[in-house]
């Protein structure tokens, strides 16, 4: 349940500009709270700095981009359909 905002210096973090929201859910994972229920597919992504993406806004991390793409897709039991 951590919520922090960073304002990184673009001279020290090339390619990263503007304020960034960094959120950790109640399970200690970067991202949104997990929805209740067992019928929802969940993917746990683990790793180091490229998974944590400290200075990227919550909406800009690759894990959030993946979450959004999978949320728009539908699962037919064996693969995702776009």
C-alpha positions in Angstrom: 0.0 0.0 0.0 2.8 2.4 -0.9 2.0 5.5 -3.0 4.9 7.8 -4.0 5.4 10.5 -6.6 8.8 11.1 -8.2 9.9 14.0 -10.3 13.1 12.6 -11.8 15.8 14.9 -13.3 15.8 14.1 -17.1 19.6 14.8 -17.1 20.0 11.8 -14.8 17.3 9.6 -16.3 17.5 10.0 -20.1 14.2 9.3 -21.8 12.2 9.8 -18.6 10.4 13.1 -18.1 7.7 14.4 -15.9 6.2 13.4 -12.6 5.8 9.6 -12.0 3.4 7.9 -9.7 4.8 4.7 -8.1 2.1 2.4 -6.5 2.5 -0.8 -4.6 -0.6 -2.9 -3.8 -1.4 -4.6 -0.5 0.5 -7.7 -1.6 3.7 -5.7 -2.0 3.5 -5.8 -5.9 3.9 -2.9 -8.2 0.5 -2.1 -9.7 -3.2 -2.2 -9.0 -5.0 -4.1 -6.3 -6.0 -7.6 -7.6 -9.7 -8.0 -8.2 -11.5 -10.4 -5.9 -12.5 -13.8 -7.2 -10.9 -17.0 -8.4 -12.3 -16.7 -12.0 -9.8 -14.0 -13.0 -6.6 -15.1 -14.7 -3.5 -13.5 -13.0 0.0 -13.2 -14.2 2.8 -12.5 -11.7 5.8 -10.8 -13.3 9.0 -11.0 -11.3 12.4 -9.4 -11.9 14.6 -6.5 -11.1 14.8 -3.0 -12.3 13.1 -3.6 -15.6 10.1 -5.1 -13.8 9.9 -2.5 -11.1 10.5 0.6 -13.4 10.9 2.9 -10.4 10.9 6.2 -12.3 8.2 5.4 -14.8 4.6 6.4 -14.0 2.3 3.5 -13.1 0.6 3.8 -16.5 3.9 3.6 -18.5 5.4 0.4 -17.1 5.6 -2.5 -19.5 3.7 -4.6 -17.1 0.8 -2.1 -17.1 0.9 -2.0 -20.9 0.7 -5.8 -20.9 -2.2 -5.7 -18.4 -4.1 -3.3 -20.6 -3.5 -5.3 -23.7 -4.7 -8.5 -22.0 -7.7 -6.7 -20.6 -8.8 -5.8 -24.1 -8.2 -9.3 -25.4 -10.5 -12.3 -24.8 -9.4 -15.8 -23.7 -10.9 -18.7 -25.6 -9.4 -21.3 -23.3 -6.2 -21.9 -25.2 -5.1 -18.5 -26.5 -5.9 -14.8 -26.4 -8.0 -13.3 -29.2 -7.5 -9.7 -30.2 
